[in-house]
Amino acid sequence: MGKKGTILLDGISARDIAVSGLKAQRTRMNVIANNIANAMTPVTPGGGAFRRQMAMLRGHQLGGPARPDKFGVEVTRVAKDMSPLKQVYEPDNPYANADGFVEYPNVNLSSEMVNLLSAQRAYEANIAIITAGRTMGARAMRIIEA
């Protein structure tokens, strides 16, 4: 048993790994929410249509030299999706180009909702790991005290 009733295996805390997953999925959900909020934004302060963003996650290998700060998952960066923007013919729109087309974000709401559901399920799974760890720790303490 480690600090705070967490179970350690070779110095690795399942709680710490699950917390890293919670943080990563929270960031992922925030990025997805931003994509949904800007799905129809033809002009950003930086110029041009909003581009879909993606949270880039990286998991760390277990094994080798023990580095507790490198267990779990992290968001390495938030990247712009450089796939083509949607071109919609709207000649009366003030944002239309010389040919009458307006560029809209490359955000697909159906895909974003699927990604949001996936991030939510991963978040819930990490909470379940933390809850199970607490329950096992409490049961272990009752066994020791008995």
Secondary structure as UniProt FT lines:
FT   HELIX           3..5
FT   STRAND          8..9
FT   TURN            10..11
FT   STRAND          12..13
FT   HELIX           14..37
FT   TURN            38..40
FT   TURN            45..46
FT   STRAND          53..59
FT   HELIX           68..70
FT   STRAND          73..80
FT   STRAND          86..89
FT   TURN            91..92
FT   TURN            94..95
FT   TURN            98..99
FT   STRAND          101..104
FT   HELIX           109..145
//
